[in-house]
Amino acid sequence: MRFDNNGRMIFDIADIKHPVHRKMLAEEGKVIVGYERELVLLNILFMAAGHAVLMANSGLGKTKIAQVMPLIIAGCKRARVQGTPDLLPSTVTGYHIDTADGARLLRNGQVPGGPDGANFLLVDEGTRLTPRLWAAFLQMLEEREKTIEDVIQKMADVFVGIITCNFPAPSQGTVELPDAAYDRLMFNIQWGYPSLEGLMTITQRAQQLRKPQGEEEMVEPVTDLSEIRRMRDEVYQLATGVGPKVLEYIARLTYGTNPHVDLMTWTAANGKPFRDLVAMGGSPRCAMDLKMAAAGLAHAFGDDSVRPEHVKAIFPEVARAHTKMGPTAMLGKTKVRVDDLINTVLANTRP
């Protein structure tokens, strides 16, 4: 692995050694142009039991990526919720119907639960959802279960959630994701516009990409849920075997994002200390997700143990999902963003 001056991994697809990961990337590449690093991280979610939010400007392939991912896994059952302000929790979770003969029937919602329920959930336009709907999603994402009136129903054993949203623009009827939603996600993945070469390739594929369900004609399954479960067990074994040195590095990286600790003595570009600018630091969930994500990355690289390099490489997307800057960070001419905090923590925290 190679890293840039900010300590971020420079992705090289040749680093991916696991044959299933390579097949998944190759198949996804028939539809998705570029974004190999993002696709590797998203594929890791299935093995590391995580969820992610995808943030980018409109038209940059967030929904298309989320549509392609489950298509390459045989038997993967999809569910989709389109974020609208008038959506009701019961529409998503399901509800009971009392019949004339006294029976009580469960009507499945948009996200079916149970052993044969949804394996992949796409929540599109997540910044248009109301708080009461988020309460239902938070239970699904963190506890992997849902409450239907007085009944608690487990989700499928393989269950991955992807939330897509544009960068919040209050004038367009969007709101920021709630803090609790951030802390239940393994990754916050953001990207920009494609390269010139990538844009040319996308244009060449335009007629197929614009067809209804065109991506279903372009890809085919290269793995199945049974193999995903086996790979998940392998990732769990890697995570179980993480040594004390790596565990300490994970803890120190997470600890370094917290504004209340004595370690945060670093100064931001606007001259103010980070501790006065950070609204939400990494919680214990951040450290747990960082450990599992690093194990997933080591698995994709074909390594037999988790090393500090794996943790360092995956830290930006994990930390971005669990930390948040306060309103004072955006005051003045020099804006301080969460990525500035991440770069500073990486630069000042050694394995």
N, C-alpha and C positions, 0 to 999 in steps of 0.2 A: 504493500500500500504506500502511496505517496500523498503528502499533505502540502497545502499551500502555506503562505506566510501567516494566515490566520489560524492555522492548525486544522483546517478542514480537508477531508479526504478528496483527492483528485481521482474521480472514479475511472476505472479501466475495466471494461467488460471482460478482459482476459483474466481478471482476478477471480471471476466466478467459476469455480471448479465443479460444484455439485451438478451431476448430469440433469436432474429434474429441474433445478433452477435455470440451467442453460436452455433446456427445452421450453420452459415457460417464457423466458425472455425472447427466444426466437419466434415463438408463436405470437406473442403480444406485439412484436415488431412488425408483423404483417399489417397491423392497423395503426399502431402508435409509432410516430416518427420521433426519434430522439428520446429524451427523458429516461435513459437506461437506469441512472441512479435511482430515480423516483420509482421505477417499476420494481427494481430489486427490493427496495424498502417495503413496497406494498405487498409483494409476494411473501416477504418475511412475516407479515401479519398472520398468515394462515398457520405458520409453524410456531410463532411466538405468542399466539392467542392475544392479539392486540387489535386496536382500531385506530383510525386515522382521520384527520381532516385535510382536505385538499383546498388550498387557497391560491387563486390566480385570477387574473382579469378574465372577463367574459370571452368565450370563444377559444380558449387555449387547451381544450381537451380534457377537462376535469371529469365531466360526465362520461365521455367516451372511454377514458381509461377504466372507470368504474364499471362500465358495461362490458368491457372485454375481459376483465379479470376472471369472473366466474365461468365464462364460456370455455376456458381452457382446462377446467376441472370437471371431469365426468361425474354426474350425480349431484353437482352443486346446485342447490335450490335458491333462486334469487327472490328478493323482495325489494320493492322500491316505494319510497314515500316522497311525494313531491311537497316541498315546504310551502304552505300557504297559511296566512294568518287565521283562517277560519277552520283549520283542521282540528278535529276533536280527538282526544286521547283514545276514546273507545273505538274510533275508526281505525286506529293503528293497532291497538292491543287486542281488540275483539270485545264481545259482550254476550250476555246470556239472554235467551228468549224463553219466557214461560209459556208453555202450551196449554191448550184448553183441558187436556187430560192430566194436568199437574206435573208434567215432566219439565225438566229444565235443560235446554240445549245450548251448547256453546257455539257461537258463530265466530269463526276466525276473522281477525282483522287483517290489515294489510301486511302485517309481519307475523306469520304463523309461528307458533312455538311448538314444543314437544320434540320427541326424537326425530320425527320426520318433518320438522319445521324448516324455516329458512336457514341456510348456511351463510348467505351473503346479503347484507342489508345496505342499500344505497339510499341515503337521505340527501336528496338534491335540494339546493337552495336552503341550507341549514340556517342562514341568517334571517330567514323570514318566519321562523317558528315562534310560537308563543311560549312563555315560561311553563305553563301547565303541561304542554306537550313535551317539553324537555324533561320534565320529571319522569315521564314514562320511558323516554329514551335512556336516561341516566341509569335506570334500573337494568335495562337490557344490556347496556354497554359494560357496566361494572360488575353487576351480580349475575349477569347472564340468565335472567329470568324476568317475567313480567307479571303484573297483578291485574287480574280481570275481576273487578268487583271484590269478592271475598276469596278468590281462588288464585294461588300462585302457580304459574306454569313455567317450567324450565325451558330455556332455548335449546336448540340442537347443540351437540357436543362440539361441532366445528361451527363457529359463529363469528363472523368478521363484519364490522360496520365501517362504512366509508361515508363521511359527510363532505359534501362539496359546497363551496360558497365563494362568491366574489369578495374582494376586500370590502369591508363595511362602508357604505355610503348612506348616511342617515337621510339624505334628501331623496333617496330612491326606495324608501320603505324597508330598509334593512337595519338590523341591529347586530351588535357584537354577540358572539357566542357567550353564554354564561360561563363564569369562572369554573363552576362545577363540571361543565362539559369539557373544558380544556383538560382538567385534571384526570379525566377518565379516558383520555386518548393517548395512545403510545407515541404517535407521530403527528406533527404539524408540518406538512410538506407544502412548500411554495415554489413557484417557478415563474419564469418570464416567457418572452416570445421566442419562437424557434429561430434557428440559424437560417441563412439564405438558402443553403442546400436543403435543409429540412423543409422549408416552405415550398421549394420546388417539388420535392417528393410528395408532400401533402396535396399539392395542386394536381399532380399526376394521378393521384388516387381519388380525386374529388368525386367522380361519377359513381364510384362504388361506395364511398363513405357517405354520400348523400342519400343512398337508397334506404328505405325503411328496413331496419334490422340488417343493414349491409354488413356489419361486423360479424354477424353470425355466419355469413357465407364466406368470410375471409379467414376464419380461424376454426380449429377443431381441438378437442380435448387432447392433452398430452400427459395428463395424470388423472388420478381419481381421489375420492375422499379417503379411501383406505390408505393410499400412499401418503396423503397429507397427514393422516394420523400417525403413521410410522415416523415420518420426518419430524412431527411435533414431539414425539417421544424422544427422538435423538437430540432435539434442541433442549428439551427439559433436562436430559442427562448432562449436556454441556453446561447448562446453567447451574445444575447441582454441584458440578465439579469446579466451579470458579474458586480460585485460590484467594488467600487473605490479601495479597498485594493488589489484585484487581478489585476486590471488594472495597478496599480502602480508597482506591482511585475513584470508584463509582460514588462512594459516600462523599468524598471531598469535592467532586465536581458538583454534585447535587447541593451539598452544604454551601458551596460558594455562591449559589444563586439566591440565597436567602438574605433579605435586606436587614434582618435583625441581628445577624451574627457578627462577631468581632472580626471575622476574616474579611468581610467586605469593606475594605479600606480604599478600594480603587476609585479613581476619578474618571468621569465620563468626558467626552469631547467638549461638552458645554461648560466644563469646569466644576460641575457639581458632583458630589460623591454618589455612587450608584445606590447606596443604601437609602438615599432620599428620593430616588426615582423609581425604584422597583415596587410594584404593588403586590405581586404574588410571586414567591419563590418556589423552587422545586419541593414538593411534598415527598413523603415516603413512597407514594406511588411513582414519582419520577425515578427514584433510585431503583425500584423494582422493575419498572419498564425498561430502564437503561440496561439492567442486567440481562433481561430476557431478550431485548433487541440485539445486544452485543453477542449473545449466544446464537441468535438467528443469523447474524451476519457472519460469524465464524463458521457456522454450518454451511452457508451459501458459498463461502470461500474454500470449503473442504478442509478446514483446520480441525484438529482434534482437541483443542482447548481454547478458552477465551483469554485473549491477551489485552493489555492496555490499549494497543492500537485499534482493536475492534471497538472498544468503549469510546475512544476519542473520535473515531470515524462516525459513529452513530449519534453522538451527543447532541449535535445541533438540532436535528429534527425532534429528538426526544425532549430536550430542554425547551424548545419553542412551544411544545404542547402543554407544558406545565408551569411556565413563567409568564408574567405579564407586567408591562411597564405602567406606571401610574400616569395621570393626566399631566403632571408637571414635567414629564419627560418630553412632551411635545410642545412646550412653551419656548419662546425665543427663536433666534435664527438657526441655532444648531439643534436639530431633533435627535433624540436618543431613542433608539429602537431596541427591541429585545435581542436582535442579532448582535448589536454592539456589546450587550452584556455577555452573550454567549462567547464571542470572540475574546473578551477580556478574561472570562473564567478559564477558557482553554489555555490562553497564553500564560496565566499565572498559577495554574494547577499542574504540577508535574506528577507523573506516575510514581 
